[in-house]
């Protein structure tokens, strides 16, 4: 099912794939390769293809994107000898794990898990309920296991992160939190985390990136003919819809499919509440490599998505969330942040010169008083005669005025985008706001129309393809490490 949640917050960059998210006041960007916009070298990872697994047993299967129906049949294509009317003897929850694990002789303690959970909560300024904390502990334990495997594999390639490098990265993170290293250490302790936990995460990211540069990137090649083929396809696709999507992907097997589906629905319900942005949940719960960038799949055409996701994307409106959607190997939750057409000028890319009027309400203003003041504000804005009269009108009603000459229509909330597309220069938007925050209006003073789209050059396309293949091989390598690992829970 689709849910119009109009997520207000946009995710910041992260220091690592384990979910240290950006604070709202300033994103932290440490120890992660730059993810440039589409068409630039080092572009975002390609859409993650779900881990190949057989369809979930006796699970709700979507009859349409985001809609589910109950299917009680047992699939016969698992390759397993499963009885038709099976009975479970005993009660086993495959998601229940004790807090301590030994990964190839490396110990992960309950303290490690607790401190990483606290780090996640601190970075996201989140207040976790007991239920959320338990779910996050399970996810963090899995991520700590992956992190440990990555560090161990990097050491087989003689890659070791020195204490000086860790200190340098730690100091950079502290600066982005507007703290000295000493103050950051105290802040971590107060939050229930530690300097060691943060440095461990940094070590895992740096080690894995260097391993990929040494053992994977040199063997990734992209031919000239392949690049030319993509350029030809881009030209042929001119005018085709593209979707800017974010995804939370949860892997599932026949053994745990029901539990994963229930978890996905619970995550969706939390997203609907709007307490945290979609990116927060993607970093916490997604099992795709894109969790490091808040689940961001970048700009993508429907033809390149799995069928179920493509159908959902084409029927969603900007700002909607759809899911859980059953895909090969698990379930996905999609968030559509934007739409555009390939190589076609989009009116929403136009840059606006705006003046914003803001009328703030006194404390304890009730709804009736707010409505009366909003009506007076609306009447005043309707009498505007171009931007030259904004200051005079604002002074007459006690409103503040803020100028901004570089606002893209695309960067405004979806509700305002439609309004601003229809405004003529000198006109004002209808008032908008709330009793708590007052009312506002935007006056259009000028518009620079969007330029037409252009085809990326060969070097940009080659760089994007190379990055996609590195990401794919990294996923494959991590799956191999998980399969070969000896993990003992205590």
Buried (B, 14 or more C-beta within 10 A) or exposed (E): BBBEBEBEEBBBBBBBBBBBBBBEEEBBBBBBBEBBEBBBBEBBBBBBBBBEBBBBBBBBBBEEBBEBEEBEEBBEEBEEEEEEEEEEEEEEEEEEBEBBBBBBEBEBBBEBBBBBBBBBBBBBEBEBEEEBBEBBBBBBBBBBBBBBBBBBBBEEEEBEBEEEBBBEBBBBBBBBBEBEBEEBBEBBEEBBBBBEBBBBBBBBBBBBBBBBEEBBBEEBEBEEEEBEEBBEEBEEBEEBBBBBBBBBBBBBBBEBBBBBBEBBBBBBEBBEEEEBBBBBBBBBBBBBBBBBBBBBBBBBBBEEBBEBBBBBBBBBEBBBBBBBBBBBBBBBBBBBBBBBBBBBBBEBBBBBBBBBBBBBBEEEBEEEEBEEBBEBBBEBBEEBEEBEEBEEBBEEBEBEBEEEEEBBBBBBEBEBBEBBEEBEEBBBBEBBBEBEEBBBBBBBBEBEEBEEBEBBEBEBBBBBBBBBBBBBBBBEBBEEBBEEBEBEEE
